[in-house]
Structures are given as C-alpha cells and as structure tokens.
C-alpha cells in the first residue's frame, strides 16, 4: 500500500499552528493577568522568558533521546503537552493560592510541547520523499505565520464579542487543535531522517567547522525575526499613538502576514529560485527595513519598515535549516535540535538587545532598532561566503 505523505505534511502544518498558539496566546492576556490576579508587570515579563528557556532545555534534550524513543512517540507527546498546557492555563491559576504559580506551570507544560514541535516537525518533513525540499520547508514554516495571525485576529474578535473575561473558554477552544492533531501524528507515515546509528552526535557536530556557520545563520535568523516580532506592537504604539488592539493588528499581525507571504512565495516558486540568492536579497532588505524603522522620523515610513521586515525575514529560519541539511545530510536529530536551540538563542538575544539599547538611550526605540541591523548584516556575509565557497568548489 502506497504511503500518503500528504497526511504527514498536514499533521506538520497543524503542528506549527499549535506552536503559534502556544507562543502567541498568553501574551494577549498579560494585562488581564495583571488586573485579575494582581500580578506585577515585572513578574508577568518573566512568562516569555520561562517559555523560551523551557524550549531551549527541550531542544538540548531532544537531540539526545528522540532517536532512542522514536519520532512518533515524541511528536504525539508534543501535541499532548500543548493541549494539556493550554487547558491547564484555564484552570490552574484558580487552584493555587498564588495564581502566578499556576500560570507558570501551564506555560512550562505547553512550552515543552512547543519545543518538541520546533525540533521534530522539520526533520519529519525533511525525511519525507518530497521533491524540492527547500520549497516544501518554506511552505511548512509559513503555517507558523498563519497560525500567529489567526491567534491574534480570532482572539481579538472573541474578546470583542464575548468579553476578555471569558478568556478561559478560548484557551480550551484553542486546545482542540493539538487534541485533533494527536490522531494525525499517530496514523500518518513517519520516516527516519538517517539510518539507525548513522546520525551525527553533538560532539561530532561540534568538531565540524561548517556546522558553526550554520549555527551563526540560525542565531541571526532568530534575532532578525523575533526582535521585530516581539517589539512590533510597542513600536507601532510609540510611533503612531494608536490603541493596544489596533497596534497588535498593525504591528505583529501584519508582520506575521508578510512573513507568511514570503514563505509561501518561496514554497510556490522555490524550484525556480536560488535559495542562497533569495536569502542574501532578504538579508539586504531586512537591513533596510531596520534602518527605515530606526532612522526615519516619519511614523508611516517606520511602520512600513516594520511590516516589510516580516517579508524580509520569512526565508531566514527555514532557509538556514535547508542550507544546513544540504551541507550536513547526516546531521540527524542532533543537528536539528541544535539549530532550533540556536534560533531560540537568537530570539532571546535580539529582543533583549533592542530593549536594553532602547532603555540606555532614554526609551528611544529608534536606537534599539538601529542596533538590530548587525544581525542581517552578519547573515548576508556568511550566506555569501557559503555561496562563494560552493561556486569555487564547483
């Protein structure tokens, strides 16, 4: 019987939508947590840190245990943890005398699921016998963008029509997606990325100089993407003076939309496009976008730079993974785990740099955005070096 790998692809699409729910739902409730549970904004600010730190730990552990346990068991566990964490977010805060503890436990549970998805979904698709893997990978990662847009828009509409006080119901509704996807991953065909025992270990990867180039690409991709993604709403609010709801839609929502469009374009025409050239062009565009957001005083130009930055960073994360897979075809699960960790590391460093530089210059966000230019510059330099090395070898 012929295996239907399109079912695998659909499961992986929903996996990235699940990750988008985990990453974007709770931040919409930060002010609600502050008012309802009287949790200080300083403590609430630690929630994203706990989320990403948990993902980093999961990234490290995944590379050590997934090949022994098996992809199917681990990816099903990812959906179970995501669903359980979202449902727990609705109930645990009221079960603890300190609601903050309940929130953190729920965040850690669904962050485990999100971290597993981040590490497992890309190699599962990479192991499928699809043509034009780079295009398929780009299309796959676009579903994180569409998931982010869906969470922001649909949650905002739910709050408008049913009231934000009913957010617990919405948390349970969002949990339906990973619950349904448990069955998808239990039944779809899943292949091994490398033959048993043939995948490289962490130590072997550390000893390959070209691997560190891949790590740098992922750090720059994560920093370039998440710096603007996490600060887009605050930037729109400070530049245009709009309401928080409008800023969420004009900032991160449009950013995610243009990022998704970029990934769909490469997913559709990737067989006719050169990945490295596309990434070099995207890196240069990203640099100009950060300059538009930091140098020009016009709020309209700044907002255009913010939105177009989404298009420029769209290919960076999936493109870096595709480049790494071609350079190190036996990298295996360990490589994907370390690349995910590098991307998360960049996603922590970049936004922190924007915040610290902004505060250093008297809450001038233009200065913070200007500092971010370093990451697309480094990415362009290293992709160009890889392209130059390949052409010389040929």
Backbone torsions as a table, in degrees:
resi	resn	phi	psi	omega
1	UNK	NA	129.2	-177.2
2	UNK	-72.4	135.2	-179.4
3	UNK	-78.0	138.8	-179.8
4	UNK	-100.2	94.6	-177.2
5	UNK	-76.8	-10.7	174.1
6	UNK	-65.5	-29.8	175.6
7	UNK	-66.8	-37.1	176.6
8	UNK	-64.1	-42.6	-179.1
9	UNK	-63.7	-42.5	178.7
10	UNK	-62.9	-41.6	177.5
11	UNK	-61.5	-39.7	179.5
12	UNK	-70.8	-35.9	173.9
13	UNK	-57.8	-48.8	-179.9
14	UNK	-67.0	-28.0	175.9
15	UNK	-62.6	-44.1	179.0
16	UNK	-71.1	-31.6	173.8
17	UNK	-64.5	-39.9	176.0
18	UNK	-59.8	-44.1	178.6
19	UNK	-62.1	-39.3	178.3
20	UNK	-63.0	-38.3	177.2
21	UNK	-62.7	-46.4	-179.3
22	UNK	-61.3	-38.5	-175.0
23	UNK	-80.7	-28.6	-168.8
24	UNK	-111.6	-14.9	-175.3
25	UNK	-73.9	-53.3	-176.8
26	UNK	-58.6	-41.2	178.5
27	UNK	-57.2	-25.2	177.4
28	UNK	-70.8	-13.5	-174.9
29	UNK	-109.2	5.9	-174.1
30	UNK	-58.2	-46.0	179.8
31	UNK	-66.7	-35.7	176.8
32	UNK	-63.5	-43.2	175.9
33	UNK	-59.8	-40.4	-179.2
34	UNK	-62.5	-44.5	-176.3
35	UNK	-80.8	-40.1	-175.2
36	UNK	-75.3	-45.4	-174.2
37	UNK	-105.2	1.2	179.9
38	UNK	55.5	43.2	176.3
39	UNK	-92.6	130.7	-177.6
40	UNK	-64.8	151.8	179.7
41	UNK	-63.9	-29.8	177.5
42	UNK	-62.6	-41.8	178.7
43	UNK	-73.7	-35.2	177.3
44	UNK	-63.8	-35.1	179.6
45	UNK	-62.5	-19.3	178.7
46	UNK	-79.4	-14.8	-177.4
47	UNK	-61.1	-48.9	176.2
48	UNK	-62.0	-33.7	178.5
49	UNK	-63.2	-44.6	178.1
50	UNK	-62.6	-41.1	-180.0
51	UNK	-60.2	-52.5	-176.7
52	UNK	-71.8	-33.6	178.1
53	UNK	-66.0	-39.9	176.3
54	UNK	-61.4	-42.4	177.6
55	UNK	-61.0	-40.2	179.3
56	UNK	-61.0	-44.5	179.6
57	UNK	-62.8	-43.2	179.0
58	UNK	-62.9	-40.1	177.4
59	UNK	-55.5	-46.3	-177.2
60	UNK	-65.7	-46.7	-176.9
61	UNK	-66.2	-36.9	-176.5
62	UNK	-55.6	-45.4	-177.6
63	UNK	-62.6	-19.2	-177.8
64	UNK	-92.9	-30.2	-169.1
65	UNK	-117.0	-21.1	-172.5
66	UNK	-60.6	-44.0	-178.3
67	UNK	-63.7	-27.8	179.6
68	UNK	-80.8	-40.0	-177.3
69	UNK	-81.3	-39.1	-177.7
70	UNK	111.6	144.1	-177.6
71	UNK	-63.9	-41.2	-174.2
72	UNK	-63.5	-47.8	-179.7
73	UNK	-58.7	-44.4	-175.8
74	UNK	-70.1	-39.6	-177.5
75	UNK	-74.3	-32.2	173.1
76	UNK	-65.1	-40.8	177.4
77	UNK	-61.0	-33.0	179.8
78	UNK	-62.3	-42.1	-179.4
79	UNK	-71.8	-36.6	177.5
80	UNK	-62.1	-46.5	-179.4
81	UNK	-65.4	-40.2	179.7
82	UNK	-62.1	-47.1	-179.8
83	UNK	-64.8	-45.6	-178.8
84	UNK	-62.7	-39.8	-179.9
85	UNK	-66.2	-42.3	-180.0
86	UNK	-66.4	-40.8	176.9
87	UNK	-66.7	-39.7	178.9
88	UNK	-62.3	-33.4	179.1
89	UNK	-60.6	-30.0	-179.6
90	UNK	-78.3	-25.6	-171.9
91	UNK	-115.6	-38.0	-173.1
92	UNK	-60.9	-40.0	-178.9
93	UNK	-55.5	-33.6	-178.8
94	UNK	-82.6	-11.0	-179.5
95	UNK	-90.6	-12.6	-179.7
96	UNK	-108.3	144.9	175.2
97	UNK	-62.7	-30.4	174.0
98	UNK	-108.4	101.2	-175.8
99	UNK	-58.1	-26.9	-178.9
100	UNK	-60.2	-37.4	178.6
101	UNK	-63.4	-43.2	178.9
102	UNK	-62.2	-40.6	178.5
103	UNK	-62.9	-46.0	-178.2
104	UNK	-63.6	-40.0	178.7
105	UNK	-62.3	-45.0	179.0
106	UNK	-62.1	-42.6	179.5
107	UNK	-62.0	-42.8	179.9
108	UNK	-63.5	-40.8	-178.7
109	UNK	-63.3	-49.5	-178.2
110	UNK	-77.8	-19.1	173.2
111	UNK	-69.6	-33.1	174.5
112	UNK	-61.5	-45.4	177.4
113	UNK	-62.2	-43.9	179.6
114	UNK	-63.1	-41.1	179.1
115	UNK	-64.8	-39.8	177.2
116	UNK	-64.2	-42.6	178.2
117	UNK	-59.9	-44.8	-177.0
118	UNK	-59.2	-39.5	-177.4
119	UNK	-81.2	-37.1	-167.2
120	UNK	-90.5	-36.4	-170.7
121	UNK	-64.3	-44.2	-179.2
122	UNK	-61.2	-48.9	178.3
123	UNK	-67.7	-27.4	176.4
124	UNK	-63.6	-44.2	177.7
125	UNK	-69.6	-39.1	179.4
126	UNK	-60.7	-32.6	-178.6
127	UNK	-79.1	-15.1	178.9
128	UNK	-75.0	147.4	-176.4
129	UNK	-81.9	56.7	177.1
130	UNK	-88.0	148.7	170.4
131	UNK	-81.7	155.9	177.4
132	UNK	54.1	61.2	-176.3
133	UNK	-57.6	-36.2	-178.2
134	UNK	-61.6	-42.4	179.4
135	UNK	-67.2	-42.1	179.0
136	UNK	-62.5	-41.2	-179.6
137	UNK	-65.0	-40.1	178.9
138	UNK	-64.6	-44.9	178.3
139	UNK	-62.0	-41.0	178.0
140	UNK	-56.7	-49.7	-176.5
141	UNK	-70.2	-17.9	177.2
142	UNK	-65.5	-24.2	-177.5
143	UNK	-71.6	-21.3	170.8
144	UNK	-65.6	-40.0	179.0
145	UNK	-63.9	-48.8	-179.0
146	UNK	-65.2	-33.9	175.6
147	UNK	-63.8	-41.7	179.0
148	UNK	-63.0	-45.5	178.6
149	UNK	-60.9	-44.7	-179.1
150	UNK	-61.9	-43.3	-179.8
151	UNK	-62.3	-46.5	-177.6
152	UNK	-66.6	-49.1	-175.9
153	UNK	-69.0	-51.0	-175.9
154	UNK	-68.0	-36.8	176.7
155	UNK	-65.5	-42.2	179.0
156	UNK	-61.6	-41.8	177.9
157	UNK	-65.4	-40.6	177.6
158	UNK	-59.9	-44.8	-178.9
159	UNK	-65.5	-35.5	179.8
160	UNK	-67.4	-44.7	-173.9
161	UNK	-86.1	-33.1	-174.9
162	UNK	-114.5	-7.5	178.1
163	UNK	91.6	137.3	-177.8
164	UNK	-68.0	-18.3	178.7
165	UNK	-66.4	-14.7	177.5
166	UNK	-97.8	25.9	-177.3
167	UNK	-61.6	-26.6	-178.6
168	UNK	-65.6	-36.0	176.3
169	UNK	-63.5	-43.0	-179.6
170	UNK	-64.2	-37.1	178.0
171	UNK	-59.4	-41.3	178.7
172	UNK	-70.4	-34.5	177.5
173	UNK	-64.6	-43.7	178.9
174	UNK	-63.1	-29.2	-179.4
175	UNK	-67.8	-16.3	-179.5
176	UNK	-62.6	-35.7	-177.3
177	UNK	-61.8	-52.8	177.0
178	UNK	-65.2	-30.3	178.2
179	UNK	-62.8	-46.0	178.2
180	UNK	-64.8	-34.7	-176.7
181	UNK	-75.2	-14.5	174.1
182	UNK	-57.8	-46.6	179.8
183	UNK	-63.6	-40.1	179.7
184	UNK	-58.0	-48.3	-178.4
185	UNK	-72.0	-24.8	178.0
186	UNK	-72.1	-24.8	-171.8
187	UNK	-115.5	-16.3	-177.0
188	UNK	-78.2	154.9	177.5
189	UNK	-70.0	133.4	178.0
190	UNK	-130.4	123.1	-179.5
191	UNK	-101.2	161.2	174.8
192	UNK	-79.7	141.7	179.6
193	UNK	-71.4	-40.6	176.5
194	UNK	-133.5	161.9	176.4
195	UNK	-63.6	150.6	-176.4
196	UNK	-55.6	126.9	179.2
197	UNK	81.7	-1.6	-176.8
198	UNK	-97.1	-13.3	-179.9
199	UNK	-71.3	147.9	-178.7
200	UNK	-74.3	149.1	177.1
201	UNK	-90.4	172.6	176.9
202	UNK	-57.6	-45.9	-177.2
203	UNK	-64.1	-39.1	178.2
204	UNK	-65.1	-41.4	178.1
205	UNK	-64.6	-40.5	-179.9
206	UNK	-61.6	-26.7	-178.2
207	UNK	-86.0	-0.2	-179.9
208	UNK	-103.0	112.1	-176.3
209	UNK	-56.3	-38.4	-177.5
210	UNK	-65.1	-24.8	177.7
211	UNK	-63.0	-35.9	-179.1
212	UNK	-68.9	-27.2	173.6
213	UNK	-65.4	-42.2	177.7
214	UNK	-62.3	-39.1	178.1
215	UNK	-62.6	-43.9	179.1
216	UNK	-62.4	-41.2	177.2
217	UNK	-59.2	-43.1	-178.7
218	UNK	-68.5	-39.0	177.8
219	UNK	-61.6	-46.0	-179.9
220	UNK	-66.0	-38.3	178.2
221	UNK	-63.7	-46.8	179.6
222	UNK	-62.9	-42.8	-179.5
223	UNK	-66.9	-44.4	-178.8
224	UNK	-63.2	-39.0	-177.4
225	UNK	-76.3	-54.1	-169.4
226	UNK	-78.4	-22.5	176.7
227	UNK	-61.4	-49.2	179.3
228	UNK	-73.1	-38.8	-178.2
229	UNK	-60.2	-42.8	-176.1
230	UNK	-80.8	-24.4	-178.3
231	UNK	-104.0	-0.8	-174.6
232	UNK	-61.0	-43.7	-178.5
233	UNK	-65.7	-45.8	179.1
234	UNK	-63.6	-37.5	179.1
235	UNK	-64.9	-45.3	179.4
236	UNK	-63.1	-37.5	-179.5
237	UNK	-67.8	-43.1	-177.9
238	UNK	-75.0	-32.4	-177.0
239	UNK	-81.4	-37.6	-173.6
240	UNK	-110.8	-15.0	179.5
241	UNK	68.3	31.5	-179.3
242	UNK	-89.2	170.6	178.9
243	UNK	-69.2	161.9	-177.7
244	UNK	-61.8	-42.1	-179.2
245	UNK	-62.4	-46.1	179.5
246	UNK	-63.2	-39.6	-179.6
247	UNK	-65.7	-36.4	176.8
248	UNK	-62.5	-36.7	-179.8
249	UNK	-79.0	-40.6	-177.6
250	UNK	-77.3	-27.0	-178.2
251	UNK	-94.0	-91.7	-174.6
252	UNK	-62.0	-30.9	-177.6
253	UNK	-69.6	-47.9	178.0
254	UNK	-69.5	-32.9	175.0
255	UNK	-59.6	-48.8	179.6
256	UNK	-64.8	-34.6	179.4
257	UNK	-64.1	-49.1	-179.7
258	UNK	-67.1	-32.6	176.4
259	UNK	-65.3	-41.4	177.3
260	UNK	-65.0	-39.5	178.3
261	UNK	-60.6	-42.8	178.6
262	UNK	-58.9	-44.8	-178.0
263	UNK	-69.5	-35.7	177.2
264	UNK	-66.9	-41.1	179.3
265	UNK	-59.0	-46.8	179.5
266	UNK	-70.4	-33.3	176.8
267	UNK	-64.8	-32.3	-178.2
268	UNK	-83.0	-39.4	-173.6
269	UNK	-117.2	15.5	-176.1
270	UNK	-60.0	-27.4	179.7
271	UNK	-69.5	-17.9	-180.0
272	UNK	-107.9	0.3	-177.4
273	UNK	-114.4	147.0	175.5
274	UNK	-87.7	120.1	-173.6
275	UNK	-59.6	-47.2	-177.2
276	UNK	-64.2	-41.5	177.3
277	UNK	-63.0	-40.3	179.1
278	UNK	-63.1	-40.5	179.9
279	UNK	-70.2	-38.6	177.3
280	UNK	-62.5	-46.3	177.4
281	UNK	-61.5	-39.9	179.4
282	UNK	-66.2	-39.7	178.8
283	UNK	-63.4	-41.3	178.4
284	UNK	-65.6	-42.9	177.6
285	UNK	-62.6	-39.9	178.8
286	UNK	-60.9	-42.1	177.9
287	UNK	-59.2	-47.0	179.5
288	UNK	-64.5	-34.3	178.8
289	UNK	-65.1	-44.1	177.7
290	UNK	-66.1	-34.4	176.0
291	UNK	-66.1	-42.4	177.5
292	UNK	-60.0	-38.7	-177.7
293	UNK	-77.7	-14.8	-173.3
294	UNK	-114.5	-30.7	-172.3
295	UNK	-96.6	-43.3	-175.0
296	UNK	-77.6	137.1	-180.0
297	UNK	-79.4	-22.5	-178.3
298	UNK	-64.8	120.9	179.5
299	UNK	-63.6	-30.7	179.5
300	UNK	-66.0	-46.3	178.2
301	UNK	-62.7	-41.1	179.0
302	UNK	-61.8	-42.1	-179.8
303	UNK	-69.0	-36.2	175.9
304	UNK	-62.0	-43.2	176.9
305	UNK	-60.3	-41.2	179.0
306	UNK	-62.3	-45.9	-177.7
307	UNK	-70.0	-44.7	-179.2
308	UNK	-68.6	-22.1	176.7
309	UNK	-60.0	-33.5	176.9
310	UNK	-59.7	-42.8	177.5
311	UNK	-63.5	-40.4	-175.2
312	UNK	-69.5	-33.2	-177.0
313	UNK	-90.1	-6.4	-173.7
314	UNK	-53.6	-42.7	-175.4
315	UNK	-84.8	-13.8	-168.9
316	UNK	-62.2	-51.1	-177.2
317	UNK	-67.4	-58.2	179.3
318	UNK	-63.9	-33.1	178.6
319	UNK	-65.2	-41.2	178.4
320	UNK	-63.9	-38.5	177.3
321	UNK	-65.0	-42.9	-179.5
322	UNK	-65.2	-42.4	177.7
323	UNK	-60.9	-44.1	-179.5
324	UNK	-64.0	-39.6	-179.6
325	UNK	-64.1	-35.8	178.7
326	UNK	-73.2	-39.9	-178.6
327	UNK	-69.5	-40.9	-176.9
328	UNK	-125.7	76.0	-176.3
329	UNK	-65.0	-19.0	178.1
330	UNK	-102.4	16.6	-179.0
331	UNK	-61.2	-33.9	174.7
332	UNK	66.1	-161.6	-176.9
333	UNK	-61.8	-37.1	-178.8
334	UNK	-58.9	-41.6	-179.3
335	UNK	-65.0	-46.4	-179.5
336	UNK	-63.4	-36.4	178.4
337	UNK	-65.3	-44.3	-179.9
338	UNK	-69.2	-35.2	176.9
339	UNK	-66.0	-41.0	177.1
340	UNK	-63.2	-41.0	178.0
341	UNK	-63.4	-40.7	178.7
342	UNK	-64.4	-41.2	177.4
343	UNK	-62.7	-43.1	177.2
344	UNK	-64.8	-37.2	178.1
345	UNK	-62.3	-45.5	176.2
346	UNK	-62.0	-37.5	178.4
347	UNK	-68.7	-17.3	174.8
348	UNK	-91.3	-41.7	-177.1
349	UNK	-67.6	-46.5	-175.0
350	UNK	-59.0	-58.2	179.6
351	UNK	-60.5	-35.0	177.9
352	UNK	-64.5	-38.5	178.0
353	UNK	-63.1	-45.0	178.2
354	UNK	-58.7	-47.2	-178.6
355	UNK	-63.1	-44.3	-177.4
356	UNK	-69.2	-42.4	178.8
357	UNK	-66.9	-38.7	177.3
358	UNK	-59.2	-46.3	179.9
359	UNK	-67.3	-37.7	-179.0
360	UNK	-60.9	-34.6	-178.3
361	UNK	-101.6	36.9	173.9
362	UNK	67.1	46.0	179.9
363	UNK	59.6	32.6	175.8
364	UNK	-91.4	99.9	-175.0
365	UNK	-68.9	-22.8	177.6
366	UNK	-60.3	-38.7	179.0
367	UNK	-67.6	-39.6	178.3
368	UNK	-62.4	-41.8	178.5
369	UNK	-66.4	-35.8	180.0
370	UNK	-63.9	-38.4	179.6
371	UNK	-63.1	-26.6	-176.6
372	UNK	-71.1	-13.5	-178.6
373	UNK	-60.1	-22.3	-175.6
374	UNK	-62.6	-32.8	-173.3
375	UNK	-73.1	-47.7	175.9
376	UNK	-64.5	-30.3	177.6
377	UNK	-63.8	-47.6	179.9
378	UNK	-63.0	-42.2	-179.8
379	UNK	-60.0	-45.9	179.9
380	UNK	-60.9	-43.4	-179.2
381	UNK	-60.0	-45.5	-175.5
382	UNK	-75.2	-36.4	176.1
383	UNK	-65.8	-40.4	178.3
384	UNK	-63.5	-38.1	178.6
385	UNK	-64.1	-41.8	177.5
386	UNK	-64.1	-41.2	179.2
387	UNK	-64.7	-43.3	179.9
388	UNK	-64.3	-40.4	179.9
389	UNK	-65.3	-41.7	-179.7
390	UNK	-65.3	-42.9	-179.4
391	UNK	-66.2	-36.8	177.5
392	UNK	-67.2	-39.0	-179.7
393	UNK	-65.9	-38.4	179.8
394	UNK	-70.8	NA	NA
